[in-house]
Amino acid sequence: MPSPSQKTALVTGASSGIGRASAEALARAGFTVFGTSRKPGGVPPSKVTMLTCDVTDDGSVAALVSEVLARTGRIDVLVNNAGVGLFGGAEESSVAQVQRLYDVNLFGVVRVINAVLPSMRTRGQGRIINLSSGLGIVPAPYSAHYAGSKFALEGYSESLDHEVRAFDIRVSLIEPATVTGSFDQSALEPDTKKKEYDAARAWVQDFIKKALPTAVTPEEVAEAVLRAATASRHTLRYPVGKVAKQVSLLRRLMPARLFDKVLRQQFGLPR
């Protein structure tokens, strides 16, 4: 395998948060790094070339990948980080809003991977790293659509890893719980708010604030991204932080009925 100094990494959603931290971590490790944002401008991540890309647009994604390949001739590591949040009662979002969410969180990932895979297959190697979430392991209340998009991403990624392994391409999932600064600017508000969920929405916001002391930083998530990009031995899932690791373990080992009870107690919900 070539050393990082000979490799190219592409990170979507790299203008802030996890994407920015991941792009910078890869650059420090010696990768030639390209990052994307939907709109040009702002202070770019250190030692990262920023390009404009909308992952919901086929043409924009195709142009992005063509540009990177024209400049370097290769994409060794793809980090799919671009995403949006949505929290509230499941019935508070219209179908159109849920489709927009999936268009970024799932279909955006599919678009970029479909554009990058041909060059990876031709070269016979590559790493694809998809940013999932603790909510892709445990679907907490008032996160139905966001959790659904991450559950879909989990299944897609695991299946894809089986398919592309023959070409020496591997897929990994990064699964943080609460991350400081997550969705500060990109989270969606339910578009059909109902008064019956006013208290629940306020409760969710309060729960997130209370979780901040145990939240992981974007830099901690970026460390997991870098491990997935450089590890000699493949790992499919990387839970990030104490909470994510505990929840992942309990979900696998605890009987479903007991897990359901503990989850509802944790969220203060009636049995």
Protein Blocks (a to p, Z undefined) as FASTA:
>chain_A
ZZfklpccddehilgcjllmmmmmmmmnopacddddfbgcdjddehiacddddfkbmklm
mmmmmmmmmmnopafbdcdfbccddeddfklpcfklmmmmmmmmmmmmmmmmmmmmmmmm
mnopacddddddfklmbccehilmmmmmmmmmmmmmmmmmmmmmmnopacddddddddeh
iaklmpccdfbdcfklmmmmmmmmmmmmmmmmmpccfklmmmmmmmmmmombdcfbdced
jklmmmmmmmmmpcfklmmmmmmmmnopaZZ
